[in-house]
Amino acid sequence: MSSKNLFIILGLIILLISCKDKEVFTGINEVEENMDSLGKLIITSDPPNARIFLNNKNMGVSTPDTFKFLVEGIYKITLKHPYFLDSVFTTYINQSEKKEIFINYRANANNYAKIYCNSSPQGAQIFLNDSLTNEKTPHSFSGLYPGEYKIKITYPEHRSDSSSVTLLGGRKFDVYFSLEDTTEWVSYKYYNSGIGDNYFQSIEVDNSGNIWFGTLQNGISFYDKKKFIRFNSENSILQDNSINAIKTEKNGSVWIGTNNGLVKYQNGSWTNYSDAILGSNVRSIDFDSKGEMWVATLLGLFRYDGARWYEYSSKTLPSVFQNNLITSVAADKDNKIWIGIGNVGVVSYDGSNWVNYSISSMGLSSAIGNNVSRIKSDMKGNIWVGFIPNTKQGIRGGLVYFNGTSWREQRITGIGETVWQDFYFYNNKGYFASQQGFVILDESNNSTLYNIFNSKIPTADIRAIRRDKSGSLWLATMNGAMKIKTIPE
């Protein structure tokens, strides 16, 4: 036998001898040879799922559970439940003893919680977990079983509010609600209603009185006076989720202009007309007295007579359309069509002749500029035009109107340079949406401004304005929608 193999054999013998008497740790304590002398501990609780700590060590298990092979001695047990106070106690395990320990959290009065509810205004009805309590704010509820609670508060002519809290054993929770007064002004935001968004740039009331809200990037919020329904490019044929224009036809069809085309909604069905307008960015839609539709896009003006489409652009009428940026379109009571062309001004069309009205030909200050934001015709046939400011170019923009004979500028007290974003006319009054609030103009052209300082509008940036069939005024803003139940006089 070689010396190398001899050394290997000797090493194995030494290793076996050294392992013969080596101690092995078998758990909480050593397992003795006599297994019958070891104890057993069974721990349960009501409710279950309390984490178990044995002698301050997290055992990694929860109630109910069993611990075997316990040597005789004193054991400290701690139960930690997510909702209740910790339960700490000691117990002695005798040899061969089987001990059962049950912790009833419900029997300990210290484990119950309290809720103090208050509100502004006080006297609001309180609901706990959707059940009416017959209590009103301020009120303190005691003896409540720990866990999840939903608290709802209601008060007449105020928006109800709710909150969810986790009650922990032995603790008191204070809940306070400031309720929105909805006597006259009602806000609709992402967090307080089902409207689903806070950024709106168009609005329409259809023939049935339903409200259509066009959002900046998330499609349409449709309100049937009871609930909101969302339409977007994922659940409809909308070609884009930026909704710039919504207009109702006499037959009830609703036309929707987006950043990438035009669609129609009628009796639950959608039809895509985007190809007819070259998939363009739609800025405005109107119907003339013959029922023909006019669509202002950034690729030109389009007309639809119910059967055929017609294009008016620099390609078809280069002498009229110096560019194709058609920012707005409106039909007046005489069926004349008025459009705004970017940095060109206003153009009218009577079916035969096109007339260009630049700011200089209007006889108004050149500081107003020629970049049109919005055109609408009022009930008397006056044409109202908003012009966009450009401070860097010394252009202040403005609001002007044409009475059939001459153009005049309408100054509004409290309004500086702003973008006039929408006009609405009803009962000899004009409602004008701007980036500095909204204005009501009476038939004598006396104006009243409503802004963030003297009203409850959620932002000064008002994108669109409409009146519903009940007489309420609706605002589409960059901070939610607003309903005004009684239109200010």
N, C-alpha and C positions, 0 to 999 in steps of 0.2 A: 504493500500500500504506500502510495506516495505521501510525502509530508504535507502536501497541500490538502489532500482529502482528509487526512487526520485532523488537521486544524478545523475543517468544516464540521466534522462530526462532533468534536469537543465543544464547538460554539453552540450547536443545537442542544446538546445535553445541558449546558449551563443555562440557556434560555428557558427550557422546560422546568428546571429546578426553581428559577426565580419567579415564574408565573404561578407556581403551585399554591403559594400562600398570599397572593396579591388580593387586596380588598376591592370589592366592587360596590358602587353606590347604586341603589336600586329604586330610588324615589324619594318621597318625603322623609322617610327614615329607613334604616336598614331592615331588610326583610329577614326575619329570623328563620331558623330551620323549621320551627314549629309554627306552621301557618295558622293553626287553630287558635293561637293566642292573639292574633291580630284583630283589630276592631274595624268597624264599617260605619260611615257617616252618610246619611241621606238627607239632602237639603232641598226643600221646596218652598215656594212662595206664591202668594196671590196679591197682585198679578205676577206671572212668571217673568223670565228673562232678566233677572237681576244678576249682575256679574259677581262671581264668588272669589273672595280673597281669603286664603288660609295662612294664618300667621304672617299677615301683611304681604303675602305673595299673591300676585294675580295668577289664578289657576288656569285662565284662558277658557273657562266654561261659565255657563249661566244656569240659573235654576230652571227646571229641576235637574239635579245631578247627584252622583254617588261617588264617595271616596272610599277605597278599599285599602287593606293592608296598613292600617294605622296602629302604631305602637301605643301603649298606654301612656296617657299624659293629658296636659291641658292644651286646648287648641283655641286660638282667637279667630273668630269668623267675622268677616265684613261683607255685607251685601250692598252693592251699588246699583240702584235702579235709575234709568234715565229720567223718571218723573218724580220719584219719592226721595225723602230724606234717607241718608245712609243708615243701615241697621248694623250695629256692632255688638257682639256678645262673645262670651267664652263658654266653653263646655269641656267636661272631662270625659275622656274615653277610657273605659276599663278594658281589661283584657277580654278578648273574644266578644266584646259588646257590639251590638247593632243598634245604632241610635238614629232616630228620625227627628229632624228639626223643621218646623213649619213657621214661616214668617208671614203674618197677615197684615200687609200694609194698610188695608182698608180699616182695620180695627183701631189704628192709631190716629186720634183726632188731630195730632200735630201735622199729619201728612196732607191734610186738606188745604186748599188754596182759596184766595179771595180775589175778586175783580172789582175795582172801583171805576164806574163809568160816568163820564161827564161830557157835556156838549155845549156848543154855542150855536143857536139858542138852547137854553135848558128846557126841560119838559118834553124831550124827544122819547118816543117809544123805543124800548130795548128788546132786541131779539137775541137769544142765545142758541146757537146751532139751528137757526131757522125756525125756532119756536118762540112765539110771543110770550114775554115774561109777565106782562101786565104791570111792569115797573117803568118809571120814567127817570131820565137823568135830572139831577145827579143821584146815583144809587150805588150801594155797595152790596155785592153778592158774596156770601161766605159759605163755607162747607162744600166747596166745589171739588169734585174728584179731579186729580191732576190728569193732564192730557191736552189735546188740541181742541181749541174752542174758536168758533166764529161768532163775532159780535157785530150786529147790524143795528143801525140807528135810523129812525125815520121821524120826519117832522113835516107838517103841512106846508106846501109851497116852498119846500127845500129839497135839494137833491139828497137822497139817502146815501149813507156811507157805511162801510164795513171794514173790519180788520180781523185777522186771524192771529191768535196768541197761543203760546205753549205755556200752560200752567204747571208750575213745579210745586211739589209738596212743601207746605209750610210758608209759602211766599204770597205776597200781595202784588197785584199788577194794576197800575193806573192806566186807563185808556181814555183819551180825549179826542173828540171829533169837532171840527169846525165845519158846519153844514153850509153849503152854498145856497143862498137865497135865490129861488127860481121864480119869484113872483112876476118879474118882468124880463130878466136876462137869464138865459140858460146856456151853459157852456157844454160842448161835446169834445172831449179829448180822449186820447188813447187810454188813459188810466181811469177815467170815470164813466165810460160808456163803451158800447161795442163798435164805435166808429172806426177803430183800427188804425188810425194815423193821426198825426198832428199837423201835417203840411198839405194844405189844400190850395189849389189855384183856379178851380172852376166849379160852378154850381148850376143846377137846373132843376126846375119844378116841372114834372111831366103832367100830362092831361088828367091823370088820376090823383094828383097831389103828392105823389112820391118825390123825394128829394134825391138828386144824384150829385155826389161830391166827387170831383176829380182831384186826385192827389198829385203831389210832385213826382213821386217815384214808385208808388205802390198800387196803381190801378184805381178802381172806383169803389166808393162806399155808397151803397144804395140803401136808402131809409124808407121803409114802407109805413112809417108812422108808429110802428111797434118795435121793430128790430132792424139791425143793420146787416146787410149781405155784402160780401166782398167779391168783386170781379177783378181778375188780373190776367196776365198773359199765360198763367198756368192753368186756370180753370175756365177760360173763354178764348175767343179768337182775337182778343186785343193784341195788336202788333207791338205795343210798347206800353209800359206802365206809367209814363208821364202823360197825364190827361190835361190837355190845354183848352179844349172847347167841348161843350155839351149843348145840344140844341134839340128841342122837341118839334116834330112835324105835326101838322093839324090832324093827321090820321093816327097819332099816338106813337109813331116811331121815334126813337131816340137816337140821334146821331152823335158819335163820339170821335173827336179828333185827338190824335196822339202825336208824339214826336216822330212816329214812323207809320203814318197812314190813317185811314178812316174806316170805321165800322158802324153798322146799324144794329140796334136791338129792337125787336118787335115781337110781342106776344111770346116771350121766352126764347126766341130764336135769334141767332147772330148771323150777320152777313158782312163779308169783308169787301170793301171797295177801295182798298189801298192802291191796287194797281191802276185804278182809274185816275188817281192823282199823283201817279209816279212814286208812290211810297213816301210822299213828302211830309214834312213837319207842318201839321195843321195849327194855325193860330186863331182862327175865328170861323164861325158858321152862321149864316142867316138865310131866311126864306123871304122871297118877294111875294107880292099879292097874288101872283099866278100860281104859287106853290112851288116855284123852281128854287132849288138850293144853290147857294153861292158859298164857296169854300176858299178862304184865304190861306195860302201856304207859303212856305219859303222857296217854292219852285214855281210860283205864279198863282193866278186866280183860276178857279174851276167852277163851271156851272153844270148842274144836273137837272134835266127837265122831266125826269122820271123814266126816260128811255135811253137818252144819249148823254154823253159827257162832252163838254166843250172847254178848251184850254185857252186862256188869255195870258200871254207871257211875252218876254222879249223875243221869243222864237216866232210867235204868231203876230204880234203887234209891237215891233221894236220902237216905233215912234212914240208910243204911249208908255211902254214899260221899259224905263231906263235900267231897271234891275227887277228881279223876280221876288224880292223880299216883301211879300204882301202881309202886313202885320195885322190888318183888321178889315172886316167887310160889314156893311149894313145896307138894308133896303129901306127907303123912306116911304111915306104914305102915297106918293105919286109913282111908286115903283122904280124910282131912280136908284141906282146902285152906287154906293160910296165906298172907296177903299183907301187904305193908307199904304204908301210904298216907302220902304226904308230910305231915309235921307233924301227923299224926293218931295214928299208932301201928300196932299190929298188929290184924288182923282175921282171924277164922277162919270157915270155912264147911263144915258137915258134910253138905251136900246139902239141908238144910231150914232150918237156923238160922244166922244171922250173929251173931258175938260180937266185940265191940270190946274190945281190951286196950290202954288208954293206959298210960303209965308209972306214973301214980298208982294205977290199978286193979291194977297188978302188985304194988304194995306196995314199989316200988323208989324210989331217990332221983330227985327231979324234975330234978336236974342232968344226968341221962342224956338227957333230951329225948324227943321223939316222932318224930324224922325217921329212918326206917329205911333202911339201905343194903342189907342182904342178909338173907334168911331161908333156912334149910335145915333138913331133918330128918335126924338121925343114925340109925344102924342100930337103936338102942334105942327110937326114937320120940320122943326129946327134940327140942324145937324150939329152934334157935339163931337169935338175932337180933342184928345189928350196928346200932348207932345212930350217927348222924353228929354230930360235935361242932360247936358254933358258939361260938367264944370270945367274940365281941362280945356275945352274949346270955347268957353265963355257962353255956352248955351244954357239957358235957365228952364227951358220947357214951358209948359203952361196949359191952361184949359181955355178953349175957344169954341164959339158956336156961330153957325150961319143961319140967319133968319129968312133966307130966301132972297134977300137984297144985299146985305153986307155981312162981313165977318167982324166979330167982336170978341175981345178977351174977357173972360169971367174970372175976376180976382176973388179969392176966398180968404177971409180974415183968419189968420192963424196957420195958413198953409204956405210953406216956402217952396223951394225946388223939390219936386216930387214926381213920381211916375203915377199917372192916372190910369188905373188898371181895369176898371169896369164901370159901366153906367147902367142904371135901371130907372125906368120912368113909369109912374102910376099916379092916376088921379091928379094930374097937373103938378106933380112934384118930381124932382129928380134926385136920385140917390147915387152918389159918386164914391167909388172905392179908390183909395190911394195908399201910398206907403206911409202916410202920416195920419191915418184914420179914415173915417168916412164922413161925407158931407150930405146934408139934406138941403135942397134948394127949392124954395116955394115958387109959385107962378110969377111973383114979382122979383125973382132972382135974389131974394134975401137968403143968406146961407147960415147954417148951423153946423159947426164942426164937432164931431164926437171922436175923442182920442183917448189915450191911456190915462190921461190926467182927469178927465171929467166924465168918464163912463166906465163900464165894466168890460170893454173889449179886451181880449187877452193879449193883443199886440197891435201896434200901429200899422202893420203890414197887412192890409185888407186886399185880397186878390179878386174877389168876386162878391156880388150882392144880388139877392133875389127876394121876392115876396111870395109866400105860399097862399093857398086858397083860403086859409083861415084868417089871413091878414097879418101874420107874423113875418118879420124880416129876418132873413138868414144871411150870415156872413161866412165866407170861406177865407180863412186867414192862414198865416204861417205859424200859428200856434193854436190849432184846433178850429172847430166851427162854433158859431154863436147864433143862438136864436133869440130874437127880441120879440116878446109876445105882443106888446103894444108899441106900434111905431111912434117914435117921438114926434111931437108936433112942433 
